[in-house]
C-alpha cells in the first residue's frame, strides 16, 4: 500500500488558556508499497499524533492523508472504520487490548470482524510464534507489560495488513525478547509485503528500516546520524 502525506497540519489547544500549539506543520512524506521507514524524535514532538492522523483516528487541520490514492479526509466515519479494518495494522504504545478478552480472543477479533474463517487457529499460530503459546487463555490483567506488547504486535500482524503503523513496538520488552520480536516483526512485514512506518526512540530498531526520519518542529527531516 502506498502512503502519501501532503502538507499536513495539526494543532492542539493547551490545557490552560493560550494559543494553539502546532504539533505537525506542513509535513510531507511518501512511501511506496513494501517500503519501511522509521521516525525518531523527542518525546512530545508529535510522533504518536502523526500515526493517529495516518490511521484516521484523528483528522488533520489541513492537508491530505492518501492511502493507495484514497484521501482519508473524504471518507465518513463508517467507511473509514471499514477501510482501516481491512488495510491497516496498528501497534499502540499503550497496547489498547480489550480487558475482558483473553490473549487469543484479542488477536482473533480483527479476523472475526472481517468474517475470516479459522480466526482462532490463525491467532493461536501467531501467538505461538511470539512466544505466548502458553498464555492463550490469559487476560491482559494477568500478563506482564512485555507479554501485552507481544499480544498487541500479534493482533496488528494477524490481518496481514497492507500498511503497518507501530508506536514503540519493542518499548516494553527486555533486550533479548526485543531482539527476537524485532527479527520476527520484520520477517512478517517482508513476507506480507506490508508498508511499514514506525516511531521509536530505539536507533538500532530504526536502522532496520530502509529510511529514517527525524520529526523536529512538526516537520520530517532525513536523519543523517
TADA-V355188 format. One record per helix or strand. SS is the DSSP state (a for helix, b for strand). FROM is the first residue (numbers start at 1). TO is the last residue. If there is no record, write none. Layout:
BEGIN
ss:from:to
SS:FROM:TO
SS:FROM:TO
END
This chain:
BEGIN
ss:from:to
b:3:12
b:21:31
b:36:40
a:47:55
b:62:67
b:70:71
a:72:74
a:77:87
b:88:91
b:102:102
a:103:113
a:119:129
b:139:139
a:140:142
a:145:157
b:163:167
a:175:192
b:195:199
a:203:206
b:211:216
b:219:222
END
